[in-house]
Amino acid sequence: MNETTPTTTPAPLWTARDAAAATGAASGGDAAWTATGVAIDSRKVAPGDLFIAIQGPNFDGHAFVGKALEAGAAAALVGHAPEEVPADAPLLTVGDTLAAMEALGRAGRARTRAKIVGVTGSVGKTGTKEALRHVLGAQGSVYATEGSLNNHWGVPLSLARLPAGAAYGVFELGMNHAGELGPLSRMVRPDVSVITTVEAAHLEFFASVEDIADAKAEIFEGTAPGGIAVLNRDNPHYGRLAAAARARGLRVWGFGTHADAEARLADFSLHATCSAVTAVIGGERLQYCLSLPGKHWVMNSLAVLLAARGLGADLATAARSLSTLQPVKGRGTRKRIHAAQGAFTLIDESYNASPAAMAATLEVVSRIDPGAGGRRIAALGDMRELGDRADALHAALAEPLKAAHVDTVYCSGPHMRALFDRLPPAMQGRWTETSAELAPVVAAEVKGGDVVLVKGSAGSRMGTVVELLSSLDTRREEDSNGKPTASPLLSARS
C-alpha cells in the first residue's frame, strides 16, 4: 500500500465579508474569497494572502497590487484601483489603507480569546518575545510577532495575522519617540506587559533616561484593567515604572536579584554555551537549564517565566522548555566556519546594538575560549540613535573590550572611530568608514581558532561582514557544539 504525506491547508484567517466589515471597505470582483494570511510586502506574498497596499515615504504599495495578485494573493486592500489591475480583481477599497489595516488589527484582537502579552524594553525585547513564543508554544497554540514588526505598521499587521483560535499571543512593541508606544498598546490590549529594562538607548530623541522610562511606561495605557506589569526589579527606574503601572490599576511583578522580586534569582552559573539557574518564582523554587549563555539571558528568563505564569501557563513546564531555546538570527547565533585558513567560530550579533547590549555580549565572549593559536576578535559597527553622547559612549566600550580579553578590534562607522582611537595600539585592527569596506579586511585577517564577534545596530549593516565570513565556509554549517544543522548559511542582510 502506497502512503502519501498529507498536505496541510492553512486555516482561514479572513473572509471577504469579515474583512470588509472590519475595515468598512467596498468590495469589488470576487466577493467570496478567503484569506489565509496578510501581507504588505509584495515580495513576500504567499498564495492566499490579503495584500494591503500601504503608501510609505519611499514607495506606494498600489504599484505592486498586480504583482501581489499574480503571486496568488486572495485579494488586495486598496485606496484606489490601480490602472493595470483587471476590473474584476478581488479588491477591498477604503479611504486610507493604513487606517484600514489598524481597523483589521483591532478586529483581530477583538475576536480572539487568546491570552496576550506585550513586550517592550531598551534591550532584549525581541529575544524575550521569541522565548515566550517558545515556552508558551509547548503548552498551546501560540502566535507571535514575526521578526521585529513592532512599529505603527508592524503591530496592526501582526494583530491582523492573529488566528482567532490561538491560545496565546505575544507581541513586541517598539518606539524611539515619546507618544509612540501608547497607541500600539491600546491596539494590542495585553493582559500582561513586560518591560525588560530601561537603558541609554534612543538618546538622540530623549533628554534623559528617565524620559525613556516614561515612554516605555506608555505600554500600560492599553494593558487590560487588573492586568500585570512585569518589571526589572533591579533597574534604577523600577520605582518610576511601578508607580506608572499602579496608577492604571495594574498588579506589579518584579524580577531580578532583589529580595522582594516575585521572580527572584537565587543562584546561577554561567558557561560558554548555557547557564544553570535557580530561581524562586511566586514562592516556587525552580532549577532549570537555559540554553543561551550570559547573565542578560538569565535575567530575561525570569521575565519570561513570570509572564508565562501571569498568562496562566504551567511554570515548571515553561522552565523546562528554556533548555531548548534557540538564539534569534542576528542576535547571538553561532556558526563554526570551516575556512581554508582553518576553522573559526562566528558570533552573529549584527542586528542590534546599544551600550548595555554591547557589554552583555562581551561578557559572553569572555567565556568562550579560542582554539589553538586563536584570538578573540570583535568587528563592531556604530550604535545608532545615541545623540550628543554617541562618541563618548562608543569610546567607553574600550574598557569592556579589555575586560573581555578581546585581542583585536575592527571598527566601522563615524562613531566607532572614537572607540578605535581609545584602544591600545595592540588591540587596534582597522577602522573603516563603512561595513562594506570592513568586511574584506576582517575576512583576510581571520584564522583558525579565532572567535569572531560581529555586532552593530541594524543601520550599520554589519550583516555584510557576517555574509562574507560565512561565505568562507567550505563545509556545511555546524552549530556551536559541532553538530551539523539543516539550515543554510546565512545569506540575508540584517
PAKOL-128993 format. One record per residue (C-alpha): x, y, z; residue in one letter. Coordinates in steps of 0.5 Angstrom, whole numbers, plus 500, padded with zeros to 3 digits. Example, Ala and Ser with C-alpha at 12.3 -4.5 7.8 and 13.67 -1.06 7.14 Angstrom:
525491516a 527498514s 
***
This chain:
500500500m 503507498n 503512503e 503520502t 505525506t 498529507p 499537506t 497542511t 492547508t 493554512p 487556516a 482561514p 484568517l 479573514w 473572509t 472578505a 466579509r 469580515d 475584513a 470589509a 466589516a 472591520a 475596515t 469599512g 471597505a 467597499a 468590496s 470589488g 471583484g 470576487d 467577494a 467570496a 475570497w 478567504t 485570506a 490565510t 495571511g 496578511v 502582507a 504589506i 511587502d 509584495s 516580495r 513576501k 506575499v 504568500a 498564496p 492566500g 495573503d 491579503l 495584501f 495591504i 497597499a 501601504i 503608502q 510610505g 515615505p 519612500n 514607496f 507606494d 504599495g 499601490h 504600485a 505593487f 498590487v 498587481g 505583483k 501581489a 495578486l 500575481e 504572486a 497569489g 494574494a 487572495a 485580495a 488587496a 486592500l 487599497v 486606497g 484606489h 484601484a 491601480p 490602473e 494596471e 489591475v 483588472p 476591473a 474584476d 480584481a 478582488p 479589492l 477592498l 477599497t 478604503v 480611504g 486610508d 490603508t 494604514l 488606518a 484600515a 490596517m 489598524e 482597524a 483590521l 488589527g 483592532r 478587530a 483581530g 485583537r 477583539a 475577536r 481572540t 480569547r 488569547a 492571553k 496577550i 503579553v 506585550g 514586551v 518592550t 525595553g 531598551s 535592551v 532584550g 525585547k 526581541t 530575545g 524576550t 519575545k 522569542e 523566549a 516567550l 514564544r 518558545h 516557552v 508558551l 508554545g 510548549a 503549552q 498551547g 498555540s 502561540v 502567535y 508572536a 510578532t 515576526e 522579527g 522586529s 515588527l 514593533n 512600530n 506603527h 506599521w 508592524g 504592530v 497593527p 500588521l 501583527s 495583530l 491582523a 495576523r 493573530l 489567529p 482567532a 483560536g 490562539a 491560546a 497566547y 499572543g 506575544v 507582541f 513586541e 512594542l 518599540g 519606540m 524611539n 520617541h 515619546a 508618545g 509612540e 508606545l 501608548g 497608541p 501601540l 499598547s 492601546r 491596540m 494590543v 491591550r 496586553p 494582559d 501582561v 506588560s 513586560v 519592560i 525588560t 530594562t 531601561v 538604559e 541609555a 538608548a 535613543h 538618547l 538622540e 531623542f 530624549f 533629554a 535623559s 534616561v 528618566e 524620560d 526614556i 523610562a 517615562d 516613554a 517606556k 511606561a 506608556e 505600555i 501601561f 496605557e 493599554g 494594559t 488590561a 485593568p 487589573g 493586569g 500585570i 506589569a 513585569v 519590571l 526589572n 527590580r 534591579d 533597574n 534604577p 528606574h 524601577y 520605582g 518610577r 515605572l 512601578a 508608580a 506609573a 503602573a 500602579r 497609577a 493605572r 491600577g 496594575l 499589579r 507590579v 511583579w 518585579g 524580577f 532580579g 536579585t 532584590h 529580596a 522583594d 522581587a 517576585e 522572581a 528572585r 535570582l 537565588a 543563584d 546562577f 553559574s 555562567l 558557562h 560559555a 554556552t 549556557c 547558564s 545554570a 539558574v 536557581t 530562582a 524563587v 518565583i 512566586g 514562592g 516556588e 523554588r 526552581l 532550578q 533550570y 538550565c 538556560l 541554553s 543561552l 549564555p 550570559g 547574565k 543578561h 539572559w 539569566v 535576567m 531575561n 529568563s 526571570l 522576566a 519570561v 517565567l 514571571l 510573564a 508566563a 506565570r 501571569g 498568563l 496562567g 502557564a 505552568d 511555571l 515548571a 514546564t 516553562a 522553566a 524546562r 523549556s 528554557l 533548556s 532548548t 531555547l 535558540q 538565539p 535569534v 538571528k 543576528g 542576536r 548571538g 547566533t 554562533r 557558527k 563554526r 566557520i 571552516h 575556512a 581555508a 586558513q 583554519g 576553523a 574559527f 567561531t 563567528l 558570533i 553574529d 550580533e 549584527s 542586528y 542591534n 547595539a 547599545s 552600550p 548596555a 548590550a 555591548m 557590555a 553584556a 555581549t 562582551l 561579558e 559572554v 565573549v 570573555s 568566557r 569563550i 576560549d 579561543p 582555539g 590553539a 593560537g 587563536g 584570538r 578574541r 576579535i 571584535a 568587529a 564593531l 559598528g 556604530d 551604535m 545609533r 541614536e 545616542l 545623540g 551628543d 553623547r 555618542a 562619541d 563618549a 559612549l 563609544h 570611547a 567608553a 567601550l 575600551a 574598558e 569592557p 573590551l 579590555k 576586561a 573581556a 580580554h 579582546v 585581543d 584585536t 578590535v 576592528y 571598527c 567601522s 563608522g 564615524p 562614532h 567608532m 573612530r 572615538a 573608540l 578606536f 582612538d 581610545r 584603544l 591601546p 595600539p 596593541a 588592540m 587596534q 586592528g 583597523r 578603522w 574604516t 568609514e 563603512t 562596514s 563594506a 570597507e 571593513l 568586511a 574584507p 579587512v 577582517v 576576512a 583577510a 586577518e 581572521v 585565522k 584558525g 582558532g 579565533d 573567536v 570573532v 564577534l 560582529v 556587533k 553594531g 546597530s 542594524a 543601521g 551600521s 550594516r 555589520m 551584517g 555585511t 561583515v 557576517v 556575510e 563575508l 566571513l 560566512s 562565505s 569563507l 566556510d 568550506t 563545509r 556545511r 554549517e 555547524e 552549531d 556551537s 557544539n 560542532g 553538530k 551539523p 545543522t 540543517a 539551516s 543554510p 549559511l 546566513l 546570507s 541576508a 543582510r 541584517s 
***
